[in-house]
Each structure stands twice: as structure tokens, then as C-alpha cells.
Amino acid sequence: MITGILSLNTFHSVQAQKITFGYLPVTGHAKIFIAKEEGYFKSEGLDVTLVEFANSADGLSALRAGKLDVGAFGTTAPLVHISKGAELSIIGGIMGEDAAIITTAENAAKIKSVANLKGKTIATVRLATGDAVLRGALDANGIDWKKDITLFELKNPPAVIEAIKSNQVDA
């Protein structure tokens, strides 16, 4: 009984490992905030500081400069960095199946599926994982992204939302 109490006291005195975690302001990364707020990181012995980045490129630069311990920055941009010799490791994914076509209420009736994107102007974040998924989905639906749509490449997700809200793009 005394041994158990001593072990318990020793366990609680262990310092939590500090982790600096970079993320993007996208819906799929809400899971990170839930984990922090629900105490999941703490229960695993982690003291996590969250740092927001506008895009994967800025986050990866911070990661490579040693300003972050880990980051959630998709797959495409890290693979580009790795192909150029960066010593990065991809250890898993977090997005799941929460991707969507985003458009205005006025366009929603006309754009109900990927097939409806033909002939439209589409905003995307260049070299983001969602960009690669979009191009693959277009291809799977017989839409040539070089000929059948106008692709509007932007720097970050908030810029995509602003382009949609201001009717610069259809989706």
C-alpha cells in the first residue's frame, strides 16, 4: 500500500513534455483543439502550445527552423520539401473525410457534386493536400483541370473563403 502511494506521488511530479504544435485554420484541425480542451494531451504527459499558420509553406519553414516540434500541414507540401532534401517525416494524418465543396448560397443549387464544377472557376490552395484531392476528384469525374475549369490558386484557406464570398470564384 505504501509503495503504491509513493509511486502515485512520483507519477504526478513528472514534468509534462513541452510540445509546440503548428496547425492551419481549417475545419479538420478542430480535432487538435478538442484534444487540448478535453485534456487528452495532458493525460498523455504533454504540455502543448498551439501555433497557427496561414499556410503549409510558412508552417513547414517554422518546423525546419526548429520553431515547432510537430505540425499538421497536409501531405503535398511536406512531400515537396522532402523531395528537395528536407529531413522531415510524415507520421500520420488527421483530416479524415471532412472535405467539402464550398460555394455561396446562390451557387449551391448549381454545384451539388464534383461533376458540376465543369466550366466553373475554382479556388484552391496551391500545393495543399486539398488541392491534390481536388485535382484527383476532377480527373475521376472526367474533368481536365487544365482545360475544363479555371483554377484560381491562392496562398491559404482564408483567401479561398474570401474569394468565394466576394464572387471572384464559383467554388
N, C-alpha and C positions, 0 to 999 in steps of 0.2 A: 504494500500500500504506500509506503513512504517513497519507494523508488518511483512509482507512478506519478506521484505529486512532484517529485524533483524533475522528472522528465518533462512533465507538462510545463513547469516553470521555465525550463531551459528552452523548450519549443517556442514559447511566447517571447522570449528575449532575443530571438534570432532577428536580425535586421532584414527587412524586405529588400529584395534585389531591385534596384532602380533601373527602369527601362524608359527610354524616350521613344515614342511610337508616332511616326508620321502617318497622316491619313489625308484623303481628299474629301471635299464637301459633296459627297454623293450619297444617295439613299442607302446603298448597300453597305456603307460603312457605319450605319447606325448601330450595327451589332457591337462595334467597338465601345460605343458609349453605354450601351446596355450592360456589357461585361464590366465596365468600370463602375457604373452606378449600382449594379446589383452585387458588387463585391467579389466577382469571380476572379479578377486579377489578384486582389488582396488575399483571397483564400488559397491562392497558389504561391503566395510569398512574393508577390510582385508589387512594386510601387510604380505605377505607370503614369507618365506625363504625356499628354496628347498634344501634338503639334500639327496644325492644319497647313496644307499646301494647296495652292490654286491649281496645280497640275503635277503630273508624274515627273516631268523633267526637273522641276525645282526640288521636289522631294528626293529624287534619286541623287541630285547634286549634293544635298544635305547629308544623305546617307553615305555617299562616297567620301565626303569631307569629315566624317566622324561625328557629325552633329546629331545623328539619330542612331539608335540601336537596331531598329526594325521599322519597316514601312509597308503600308498597303497601297501599292501603286500599280495594280494590274499586272499583266504578263508581257504585253507587247513592248513597252518602253524598257523594262529591265532586260528583255532579250536583246534589244538593240544595243544597250550598254555592254552586255556580256559579249556580244559578237565583236565588239570593238576592244575587248581585252579587260573590261572591268571585272574585278573579283567580287561578284555578287552571287548570292544563292537564292533561288526561289524555293520556299519551303512549304507552300500550301496556298490555298485560295480561300476567299471569304465571301465572294459575291453571291453565289448560289444562282437561283433562277429569278432574279428580280429585275431583269431588263425590260424595257418598255419603249414603245414608240410614243414620243411626246409631241403634242401639237396643240393648237388653240381650239377652243370650243367650236369656233366657226368651221375649222377644217376636220374636226373629229368624225363627222358623218362621211367624209370622203376618204379618210385614211383609217381603215379598220384592220389592215394587215400589211405585211411587207410588200405583197403584190401591188397594193395601191400606191406605192411610192414611185412607181414608174412615171417619169415626166416631171417629178417634183424637185424642189430644191431642198436638200437635206443638210443640216448642220451636224458636225461630228468633231470630236476632239482628236486631232491628228496624233497618230501613234498610240492612242489609248486602246485598252483591251476592247472597249465597246466599239471602237472604230473597226477593229479586225472582225468582231462579231457581226457588225452591220454589213460589211463588205461580203462576208460569208453568207449571210442571210439573203442579201440581194442576189448573189450568184445562185444560191439554192432555189430562188424564185425566178430564175431566168432573166434577171435584170443586170445589164452590164453597167457597173458604176462609172465607167469612163464615158459611156455614150447615152445611157437611158435616163440618167439623173444629173442634176448639177450638185456637186459636192462642195459644201462650204466648210472648210477646215478652220477650226478655232483653237484657241490655246487652252481653254478649261471649261468644265461643265457649266459654271455660272454664265459664261459668254454664250454658250449654246442656248440656255434658257432665255437670255435677253434677246438673242436673235429670233427666237420663236415668238416671244411676247411682242416684239416690235414688227412682226410680219416680214422680216428680211428673208425668212426661210419658211417652208411648209411644215417641216418636222425636224 
